[in-house]
Amino acid sequence: MSTSIAALRALIEQRFPDATPLTGGAQTAEQVATGIEALDRVLPNGGLPRGRLSVWAPQGGATAILRATCYSVVLQGERSAWIDGDNTVAGAFWNNAGGLYLVRPKTRIHALRAAEEMLQSGGFSVLVLAGTEPQGTETVRLTRAAREGGAALVSIGTSASMASVRLTSKLMRYRWRRTPFGDPAEAQDVTVRVHARSVGWNAHTDFPIPVTHHELRLSLESELADRRGLPR
Amino acid sequence: MSYVCLWSPSWPTGADFPADLVASLLGVAPRVAVGERRLIWGDARGLLGAPLAEKMLSIASDYGFEDTHAGVAMTQVAAEVAATQSTTQLVVVKLGADASYIAPYPLSVLSPEEHLTALVNGLGIETCGAFAALDAEAIEVRLGIDGVRLWKRARADDERSLFRLPLRSLPSATLEWVEYGLRDPERLLFVINSLAGTVCTSLVNRGERAREMALVFSLGNRTQRTHIVRSSRPSAEQKRWMRLVREELDKLTLPDAVMGVTLRVESVTGNVGPQGDLFDRGFASAPAVEDAIIQLTDDQGDVVVEPVNSQHPLIDERTSWVRRTDRDDRRLVSDGKPSLTLQLLPSPKVVTVDTQPRRDHEVPIRYLDNNEWHDVVEAAGPDRVSGGRWSREYAREYFRCVREDGMMVWLYHEAKQEAKDWFLHGWWD
């Protein structure tokens, strides 16, 4: 019996060289804590798994939480990287931290190459791939690179076939500061609900996160008076 | 002692000067220079001056110049005066006595320019010592910069550079062959790889990193082709240079077979790096990260970037992205807490928006994007921004709109244009 199991295991390893045995593996992988206690409580083993792929569906709040995770990693003395595949990072809201590397590639292929290169270096704890979703063999290559380099790879996307942890988030309720007329003036914070799923794992949590304002300058046009009625 | 000066009234000047005498002098002195006014200089820095001068005199005597005089001093001007003005064959000026040695001699021993000679004579100054005793300010006011130079020489403060330091040679390696011409790129790469190994080993031994290398091909038609290979960051790694060389070879076409290759370092930088903390968890992997960043930069250009923000009223005009500088500063991270921030589309996207009146303005109630209507449940605004009157005028009314799925988007329309198109500019995430 044991011989046949060993043979089966060898056959599976030969057929699927990139597969990772779940028995014990998912339970013992090292984690990268996100730095958000409420979220870490609902993640398997208390964080994003190192050397594995996690996929976060882009439904609101993913960027804020993952960026906070990157900063948290930097505060712990390690490094993180953000691949901005669709060039949507607004420079006014980017924190120039020393251990956080921002990559703005020109094409999708460049984004994937950059991710693979940085993962293989072994110098990053977390790498977030945003705006570029790997497909098929690309996912295999990136997963392999993450395993070699020991980084927690997080892809913001929906293709979760090889993901160790699948995450979704949704922005639930905004708390507004209102004008004297009762109109919404400024969003103060929003409650985000995060679902974490893995093999044998399904948990969710709600927690509030503040909203950073966009720092628009006032209008100088006499014909276009600023009507927000808010003290600045 | 530093300088030995030989002077003879009988040896020829200019092109007639016996070159083989200089060659013989080089047998005893590390460096020899033939100067003006029948002077020959020997470099005695780090050597005993008097024995060296005696050997040089002996050699000059062997060539038939029996009347040669030698002066040995710490400064060139004192050695020259000792050689040319003294009646004895060899004069050694004592250490630190250069200025006092030349002080009693007339100022003419310093070979002043003619206009200076007239001016100094007008002042009634005859000796070097008298001239050296004047104030520098007085000399500069009365005699100008040439006077100051002469005054410095009179004080045995000689700034002339007789012996230039030889240029430091940079590592290079060459391989040539004559039996055949090489046309196979793989073999060529093999040869270059061997040369790169030699050059990079030499760089490592010298504690340097190369900024750029020259790849020189000697061709069968007796011409040479030189290609400069540059790395985005200095490196002494063979692997990195070979990758750059391969990229260079992919781009070039050689007109004939290759008969020899030279790989030469063109410029180097010191092998210095930032100090790190051994207990820092990221310290051990810093070189690997640097390598990865270098490779990315070489492959894709400046893609590892950081923002430089201005105070422009428009957020999309506020940021310019520059190449990230090397640093490891964690102080810039405030607390690592999450915050919903604005994400910007690379360029605003035209969308169809339905509005409804709210007091004296219109607010969006839904918008069409990618053939899908999104209902707006809350809309804050308008936030009005305008400017650019002297360049590209703009006047926009922005709305922060929360969709029914919870996403907050940023919509605006042009406030002053006839056709009030609506744009989706970004979202909070």
Interface residues (C-beta under 8 A of the other chain):
Chain A: G35 I36 P58 Q59 G60 G61 A62 T63 A64 I65 R67 A68 Y71 S72 V74 L75 Q76 G77 E78 R79 D86 N87 T88 V89 A90 G91 A92 F93 W94 N95 N96 A97 G98 G99 L100 Y101 L102 V103 R104 P105 K106 H110 R113 A114 E117 M118 Q120 S121 G122 G123 F124 K170 L171 M172 Y174 W176 F181 D183 P184 A185 E186 A187 V190 I209 P210 V211 T212 H214 E215 L216 R217 L218 S219 L220 E221 E223 L224 A225 D226 R227 R228
Chain B: D280 R281 G282 S285 A286 A288 V289 D291 A292 I293 Q295 L296 D299 Q300 G301 V303 V304 V305 E306 P307 V308 N309 P313 I315 R318 T319 S320 W321 R324 R327 D328 D329 R330 L332 V333 S334 G336 K337 P338 S339 L340 T341 L342 Q343 L344 L345 P346 R358 R359 H361 E378 A379 A380 G381 P382 D383 R384 V385 S386 G387 A395 E397 Y398 R400 V402 D405 G406 M407 M408 W410 A415 K416 G426 W428 D429
